[in-house]
């Protein structure tokens, strides 16, 4: 099993996606798996990725061009605002454990684990879909390992320090604005200012600071945690950092710096953990920040807000997500199924499967099948000595799919199709292996199995190749291109 993290990050995009992926990566590493990163980004994120296996590339284009593919047993995690629907569909077709991180119901996700750790995401109206497992709400928000087990700060009687943090790049140039404001109105407060790797405004920050200002540059997760726990209150952008502040129990004034933070700021305002100072575009932003800061100064207010933040974020979100992934891996490795000959009782079930859009699209004959046509075909096949029609059943006797063999002399043409909820979960490869062995054992005259596969049906190509099928040539059937793959009984014994 390999774990791949596909994401993006740069001074232009921000670093939130990478930070979340790093959180998940740390859990995998703790469990003995070293993930690899593929990143659309620039050099500004290299410090974050120090010690990781990463590669800068446009993985979206590579997926679309077929230059990037995955094995069925791989775990592929995508955290992106750039990837289109078709990228997610390609990944779902190729791997049994796709994991898609979302913030705002950006697309209609195909079969996968969908993670949205946004506060109150469990109330979002995600569609109920077969094959999609949702992990929703702040319990599943991935935080860096520095926040997995921490003791929250105890509220002091007086506010002596304030944290200023506007992400890894401060795209709205708010840090010097807020710092100047605090130096003027709260000169005696210790001002802890976080400067990320993507900051372009460090000279302006330097000129705005006073003697009670501490600049913290390129902090690690541990460094960020320690600065938070040494601070009484915070002024922050409304992104990923809000969850770290909540976990640390630091009452916060939040500023909206991007529209994709809208759910965050509204959700946290609803809990009572933050004071919402509004959008960075507000001409009265400084006035709103001071007003909000004044609200959280009393110790009783800070104690309540600290307890509230901790009640929603305990820091264990990344571990919960990876627990779910490993439970899928365990299921995939232990799944059992049986193969039996079809009977007429299977007629309707196979009819429904055969007319699924995905099945028809990858078949030689792509038109929908009528019920009367199917009944006649089914009856003929059950009585055809040169045809094997088998059904695949899970341990609980639920229908997984069908395998068909059309026999001509000493060769057989195979076709396999699975119902939607069993696709992409590692079944097809094992079913194909068992069905091939069964056919060779029961039909001793058969020495070759042929398969006609559309070139763009990458999951099927991989499944057949893993089972010893070799590409023979390209053929045209009914004006459509297929690749002919073959497997001999000799290759079965070698495997």
Secondary structure by P-SEA (a helix, b strand, c coil): cbbbbbbccccccccaaaaaaaaaaaaaaaacbbbbbbbccccccccccccccccccaaaaaaaaccccccccbbbbbbcccccaaaaaaaaacccbbbbbbccccccccccbbbbccccccccccccccccccccccccccccccccccccccccccccbbbbbccccccccaaaaaaaaaaacccccbbbbbbccccccaaaaaaaccccbbbbccccaaaaaaaaaacccccccccaaaaaaaaaccccccccccccaaaaaaaaaaaccccccccccccaaaaaaaaaaaaaccaaaaaaaaaaaaaccccaaaaaaaaaaaaaaaaaaaccbbbbbbcccaaaaaaaaaacaaaaaaccccccccaaaaaaaaaaaaacccbbbbbbbccccccccbbbbbbcccbbbbbbbbcccccccccaaaaaaaaaaaaaaacccccbbbbbbcccaaaaaaaaaaabbbbcbbbbcccbbbbbbbbcaaaaaac
